[in-house]
Amino acid sequence: INAEYMGVPRMLLRLNRAASQRGAKCFSSSANEKVYRPRRALLYMPGSSTKMLNKAATLQVDTVCMDLEDAVAYSKKAEARSNIVNALVNMQHSGSKAEMAVRINPVGSGLEKDDLYTVLSGSVLPHAIVIPKVESGDNLRWVVDNIGKCIGARGSSIRLIALIESPNAVLNLGSIVSTTDRLDALIFGGDDYAAASGAIRTENNEEIWWARNVVLAHAKANNLQAIDIVCIDFNNEQRILKECQQGYNLGYTGKQIIHPAQIAPVQQTFSPQKGHIEWANRVITASDKHDASGTGAFTLDGQMIDMPTVKQAQQVLVKARACGLL
């Protein structure tokens, strides 16, 4: 089959082959590798609103991203930083199981240092820093270096999540993803990408298809989670569900959201489904049996099962456990 004729750039095929060969380290059972943390829904909460930050502690969402960037007016930046320091303490004391992330302003904006140093000055640290408008690996290096300068080894567990929002960033992904092993995930900012490209946004997202897939392929090839576009039409349940299914089918592991009403449909869509979990259990059980008898590939439910399929089943079960479904 001519891949380019079918609409699949050769670069994507090469990256996807690399991903299959390497496997995803976040699914590894090795004690030396990082534990899989689900980020099915990443909910932005404006740092300038104490009401919303307090509400965040009560929500059953995978990741709360306390925002210092787009959701906060320039005149409210300092207040928002202080609010987030307090919110981190409140969320920890509340017993919330959500990942606590903070989105700082872009590196080079002149605001990023005050954002980072203030957020790291509190008694409770965020689990992750979300870096918007990443254009090169230098942006990630700046954050890593300044975490070290600010709090030293105390910040060694802080993970990074990079927002890819421009054509330049998409073209630089190869160097961005190889910058630091602190990087856990890529987020695709579809609306900013479309604006930077001069594209007209449509409900079917055809104008961002190529970039959306390139971000996904680089994430998969480098064992990173891929977090999909935000749906700003948060009252349109059908559109949210359609976008969720579209992203899930592509291979994205989660989605950005901007309203608590989006949590349930998004996390449900990006969770392993009951039938898929049952299939994975059957595959692993059969694989163990055939391994014991020295058999390689085998047949189950009329389909051939080989090592790539077994790995898929293992990944499903790891996800299911992390999402509390097993």
C-alpha positions in Angstrom: 0.0 0.0 0.0 1.3 3.5 -0.9 1.2 5.2 2.5 1.5 8.7 1.2 -1.3 8.0 -1.3 -3.5 6.9 1.6 -2.8 10.2 3.4 -0.3 9.1 5.9 3.0 10.9 5.8 6.1 8.6 5.8 7.4 10.5 8.9 4.4 9.4 10.9 4.8 5.8 9.9 8.5 5.9 10.9 7.6 7.4 14.3 4.8 4.8 14.9 7.2 1.9 14.0 9.7 3.3 16.5 7.0 3.5 19.2 6.1 -0.1 18.6 9.7 -1.2 18.8 10.5 0.7 22.0 7.2 0.1 23.9 5.8 2.6 26.4 7.9 2.9 29.6 4.9 4.3 31.5 3.3 0.9 31.2 6.4 -1.1 32.3 6.1 -3.3 35.3 9.8 -2.6 36.2 10.2 -1.1 39.6 12.9 1.2 38.2 10.6 2.9 35.8 7.9 5.5 36.5 4.4 4.5 37.5 1.6 5.2 35.1 -0.4 8.3 36.2 -3.6 8.7 34.2 -4.3 12.1 32.7 -7.6 11.3 31.0 -8.9 14.8 31.8 -6.7 17.9 32.5 -8.9 20.6 33.9 -7.8 24.2 33.7 -8.7 26.4 36.7 -7.9 30.1 36.7 -5.4 31.0 39.4 -7.2 34.3 39.9 -10.3 32.6 41.2 -10.1 31.3 44.8 -13.7 30.0 44.4 -12.7 27.7 41.5 -9.4 26.6 43.1 -11.3 25.6 46.2 -13.8 23.7 44.1 -11.0 21.9 42.3 -10.2 20.0 45.6 -13.6 18.4 45.5 -13.6 17.2 41.9 -12.9 13.6 40.8 -10.6 14.5 38.0 -7.2 13.1 37.0 -5.4 16.4 36.7 -6.2 19.9 38.0 -4.1 22.5 36.1 -4.0 25.8 38.0 -3.5 28.4 35.4 -1.3 31.5 35.4 -1.4 32.0 31.7 -4.4 32.5 29.4 -7.1 32.4 32.1 -5.5 35.2 34.2 -5.5 38.9 33.3 -2.1 40.6 33.5 -3.2 42.8 36.5 -4.1 39.6 38.4 -0.9 37.6 37.9 0.7 38.3 41.2 -2.5 37.6 43.1 -3.0 34.3 41.1 0.5 33.1 42.1 -0.3 33.6 45.8 -3.7 31.9 45.4 -2.1 28.9 43.8 0.5 28.5 46.6 -2.4 28.3 49.0 -4.5 26.1 46.8 -1.7 23.5 46.6 -1.7 23.3 50.4 -5.5 23.1 50.5 -5.7 20.3 47.9 -3.2 18.2 49.7 -5.0 18.6 53.1 -8.3 17.8 51.4 -7.1 14.4 50.5 -7.7 15.0 46.8 -6.2 12.3 44.6 -5.9 14.6 41.6 -2.5 15.4 40.1 -1.7 19.1 40.9 -0.3 20.9 37.9 0.5 24.5 37.4 0.6 26.2 34.0 3.1 29.1 34.1 3.4 31.8 31.5 5.6 31.1 28.4 9.4 31.1 28.7 10.5 34.4 27.4 7.3 36.3 28.4 9.0 38.0 31.3 6.5 36.4 33.7 7.8 32.9 33.8 10.4 33.3 36.6 8.1 35.0 39.0 5.5 32.3 38.2 7.9 29.4 38.8 9.7 30.7 41.8 6.5 31.8 43.6 4.8 28.5 43.0 7.9 26.6 44.3 8.2 28.8 47.4 5.3 27.1 49.2 5.3 24.1 51.6 3.5 21.9 49.0 4.9 21.6 45.5 3.0 20.9 42.4 3.3 17.4 40.8 3.9 18.9 37.4 4.6 22.2 35.6 2.8 22.8 32.3 4.8 24.9 30.0 2.8 26.7 27.3 4.0 27.7 23.8 7.0 25.5 23.8 9.0 26.3 20.7 12.3 24.4 21.4 14.1 22.3 23.9 15.6 25.4 25.4 12.2 26.2 26.9 12.2 23.0 28.8 15.8 23.3 29.8 15.1 26.7 31.3 12.4 25.2 33.6 14.5 22.3 34.6 17.5 24.5 35.4 15.4 27.0 37.4 13.6 24.3 39.4 17.2 23.2 40.5 18.3 26.8 41.2 15.2 27.5 43.2 14.7 24.4 45.4 17.4 22.0 44.4 16.8 18.3 45.0 13.5 19.0 46.7 12.1 19.5 43.2 13.5 16.4 41.7 10.0 14.7 41.4 8.3 17.5 39.5 7.3 16.4 36.1 7.0 18.5 32.9 4.1 18.7 30.4 4.8 20.6 27.2 2.1 22.5 25.2 2.7 22.4 21.4 0.8 25.3 19.9 2.5 26.5 16.7 3.8 25.2 13.4 7.4 26.0 14.5 6.8 23.9 17.6 5.5 21.0 15.6 8.5 21.1 13.3 10.9 21.2 16.3 9.2 18.3 18.1 12.2 15.9 17.5 14.5 18.1 19.6 11.8 19.1 22.2 10.9 15.5 23.2 14.6 14.5 23.7 15.5 17.4 25.9 14.8 16.0 29.4 13.5 12.8 31.0 11.3 14.9 33.2 8.9 15.3 30.3 5.8 13.1 30.8 3.3 14.4 28.2 2.7 16.5 25.2 -0.5 18.6 24.9 -1.7 19.7 21.5 -3.1 23.2 21.5 -5.3 23.1 18.5 -6.8 26.5 18.7 -3.5 28.3 19.0 -2.0 26.2 16.3 -4.9 27.1 14.0 -4.5 30.8 14.8 -0.8 30.6 14.1 -1.4 28.8 10.8 -4.2 31.1 9.6 -6.6 28.1 9.5 -10.4 28.3 10.0 -11.6 26.1 12.9 -14.2 23.5 12.0 -16.1 21.0 14.1 -14.5 18.0 12.4 -11.0 19.4 13.1 -9.8 18.6 9.5 -7.6 21.8 9.4 -5.4 20.6 12.3 -5.3 16.9 11.3 -1.7 16.8 10.3 -0.3 18.6 13.3 -2.5 16.7 15.7 -1.1 13.4 14.3 2.5 14.6 14.3 2.2 15.6 18.0 0.7 12.2 18.7 3.3 10.3 16.8 6.2 12.0 18.6 4.5 11.4 21.9 4.1 7.7 21.2 7.6 7.3 19.8 9.1 8.8 22.9 6.9 7.0 25.5 5.0 10.2 26.4 1.3 10.7 27.1 -0.6 12.7 24.5 -3.3 15.1 25.6 -5.7 16.3 23.0 -7.4 19.6 22.1 -9.8 21.5 24.3 -13.5 21.8 23.4 -14.4 25.4 24.2 -18.1 24.7 23.4 -18.5 23.1 26.8 -22.3 23.1 26.8 -22.5 21.1 23.6 -22.4 17.5 24.9 -22.6 15.9 21.5 -19.6 17.8 20.3 -17.6 16.9 23.4 -18.4 13.2 23.0 -17.5 13.3 19.3 -14.2 15.0 19.9 -13.4 12.6 22.8 -14.0 9.6 20.6 -12.1 11.1 17.8 -9.1 11.7 20.0 -9.3 8.3 21.7 -9.5 6.5 18.3 -6.4 8.4 17.1 -4.5 7.2 20.2 -4.6 10.2 22.5 -4.5 9.3 26.2 -6.5 12.3 27.5 -8.0 15.6 26.8 -7.8 19.2 28.0 -11.1 20.5 29.6 -12.3 23.9 30.9 -15.4 23.0 32.8 -16.3 20.4 35.5 -19.2 19.3 33.4 -16.7 17.9 30.9 -15.0 15.6 33.5 -17.3 12.6 33.4 -17.7 12.2 29.6 -14.0 12.8 29.0 -12.7 10.4 31.6 -15.3 7.8 30.6 -14.2 7.9 27.0 -10.5 7.8 27.8 -10.9 4.9 30.2 -10.5 1.2 29.1 -14.0 -0.1 28.5 -15.4 -3.2 30.2 -15.3 -5.3 27.1 -11.7 -4.3 26.3 -10.6 -5.1 29.9 -12.3 -8.6 29.7 -10.5 -9.1 26.3 -7.2 -8.1 27.8 -7.6 -10.5 30.8 -8.4 -13.4 28.4 -5.3 -12.5 26.3 -3.0 -12.5 29.3 -4.4 -15.7 30.7 -4.1 -17.4 27.4 -0.6 -16.0 26.8 0.6 -17.3 30.2 -0.8 -20.8 29.3 0.9 -20.8 25.9 4.2 -19.5 27.3 4.2 -22.4 29.8 3.8 -24.9 26.9 6.5 -23.2 24.8 4.0 -21.8 22.2 4.7 -18.5 20.5 1.8 -17.0 18.5 -1.6 -18.5 19.2 -5.3 -18.1 18.3 -8.0 -16.6 20.6 -11.5 -15.8 19.6 -10.7 -16.5 16.0 -7.8 -14.0 15.9 -4.0 -14.6 15.9 -2.4 -13.3 19.1 1.4 -12.5 19.1 3.6 -10.4 21.3 2.4 -6.9 20.1 -1.1 -7.9 20.9 -0.1 -9.2 24.3 1.7 -5.9 25.0 -1.5 -4.1 24.1 -3.4 -6.2 26.5 -0.9 -5.5 29.3 -1.2 -1.8 28.6 -5.0 -2.0 28.9 -4.8 -3.6 32.3 -2.2 -1.2 33.6 -4.5 1.7 32.5 -7.5 0.0 34.1 -5.7 -0.4 37.4 -4.5 3.2 37.4 -8.0 4.4 36.7 -9.5 2.3 39.5 -11.3 -0.1 37.3 -9.6 -3.2 38.6 
